[in-house]
Amino acid sequence: MDLKRTFKDLDFFDVELYKYKVVEKINFLSIEEREEILKKANYNLFNIPSKYITIDLLTDSGTNTISDLQLSNMMLYDESYAGASSYERFLQAAKNFCNKEFIFPVHQGRAAEKILAEILTKPGDIIISNTHFDTGFAIYKHFKANPINIPTPYYKDEKYNFKGNIDLEKLEEMLSKENVSHVVMTITNNALGGQPVDLENLKQAYRITKKYNKIFVIDGCRIAENAILYKKITNSNKTIKEIIHEYTNFCDIFYMSTKKDGIAHMGGFIATNDELLIPKIRQLVILYEGFPTYGGLSGKDMELIAKGLEEALDEDYLNYRIKQVRFLGDLLKDMGIPIIEPVGGHAVFVNASEFIKHLKPEDYLGQSLVIELYRLGGIRSVEVGYLMYSKDAIMNLVRLAIPRRTYTYKHLEYVAYIFSLIKENINNLKPYRIIEADELVPHFTAKLEPVY
Ligand SMILES: Cc1ncc(COP(=O)(O)O)c(C=O)c1O
């Protein structure tokens, strides 16, 4: 073998940054077995037991592989109801990460969203965002408020680096005319492709929001990934922590699901320096989550998160992370699969409408691709489009989310190989219809069937 050729242009992060210490066997089933499983699951991949999945790219949320140090720190756990030492370590790590004084642990991101929706909104209020993620979107609707997305007009422009930005003109217009309760910046912008938000855009959005005396919130569950992308795009020589703090300086409330950049399996927190908001948040944390020194988390979770938040600031880790995501994006692109470019921080988004020309969004074309990826290769992905958002869908995408530190480059090559098989027979992809689904979160619960 010509090793020189194999490793041509080798870059430091082209080699796995981690070595195995504990392993889990994955299963390869036959196509016939998977067809049966799909039928039983009503063609909804959320209904498939993970033992039947070969490569699980459903989400990067809570699917992270923990480090040896996280595991050993977990043994320091203190499960005291009040004032646990695990809470103290969690508190220090969260403060260090986001540079806010008051931190409230919650069991995951949507718990923070529910608490903030209850504190900040009344029925009929508008909540503006660069793009709400599906949980926040559904929660605001549940509270009879109106979540509205105003992404940058350049969000489809391949040459634009900060496609996660918010439309500043529309923001000002809406704040001046409409009944807006608050503004949420999702960093990175998950629903639109895990795209980064520019610090300048954030600062201006913050200033405009404050001009109208409204609360500005950051949903920062992937802010470390945003920071490495920002650092590369702008050639900044600041550290990841410094960059994150520059962002979090411009918000009243920062919240995050630590299932993402916390490199943990569970958890989240709400952070603020606003003393008026503290009693309101604290009261609801006690009602819904638990005493404010654990807020729905075990001491073991808090230990994992504390170390994870520290590891998420490591630039080697972040470089490897975005390199892996880009690797899959490049493989698909080289095969002529339309993807959202540039690829974002945590996932590759396939543009299903461009890939599958013979189906319409109402045929659930994205879901049709999701189903075929499973049928042929046991790969689990998720539709982000007509099934998830119905008529509010901005695009019809299929998200291949990469769990942190979990799969190797070879696994990702396998995913690309399955795409090449699908591409050969793209016109065989079937239209689907919904038989039944819950109103607020249809993609989690929908039962589907092929139209023919
Ligand atoms: C941007 C964003 N916000 C909020 C959430 C909700 O977090 P959780 O799943 O921890 O409830 C998610 C989850 O994927 C997300 O991606």
The ligand as a Tripos MOL2 file, in Angstrom:
@<TRIPOS>MOLECULE
LIG
   16    16     1     0     0
SMALL
NO_CHARGES

@<TRIPOS>ATOM
      1 C1        -31.0660   24.8060   19.4740 C.3       1 LIG1
      2 C2        -31.7530   23.9240   20.4710 C.ar      1 LIG1
      3 N1        -32.4080   24.4720   21.4840 N.ar      1 LIG1
      4 C3        -33.0400   23.7320   22.4040 C.ar      1 LIG1
      5 C4        -33.0330   22.3570   22.3350 C.ar      1 LIG1
      6 C5        -33.7750   21.5490   23.3830 C.3       1 LIG1
      7 O1        -32.8870   20.9060   24.2240 O.3       1 LIG1
      8 P1        -33.2600   19.5120   24.9460 P.3       1 LIG1
      9 O2        -33.3200   18.4670   23.8990 O.co2     1 LIG1
     10 O3        -32.1620   19.3210   25.9310 O.co2     1 LIG1
     11 O4        -34.5900   19.7130   25.6080 O.co2     1 LIG1
     12 C6        -32.3580   21.7390   21.2890 C.ar      1 LIG1
     13 C7        -32.3400   20.2680   21.1930 C.2       1 LIG1
     14 O5        -31.9470   19.6740   20.2230 O.2       1 LIG1
     15 C8        -31.6940   22.5450   20.3270 C.ar      1 LIG1
     16 O6        -31.0040   22.0150   19.3190 O.3       1 LIG1
@<TRIPOS>BOND
     1     1     2 1
     2     2     3 ar
     3     2    15 ar
     4     3     4 ar
     5     4     5 ar
     6     5     6 1
     7     5    12 ar
     8     6     7 1
     9     7     8 1
    10     8     9 2
    11     8    10 1
    12     8    11 1
    13    12    13 1
    14    12    15 ar
    15    13    14 2
    16    15    16 1
@<TRIPOS>SUBSTRUCTURE
     1 LIG1         1 GROUP 0 **** ****
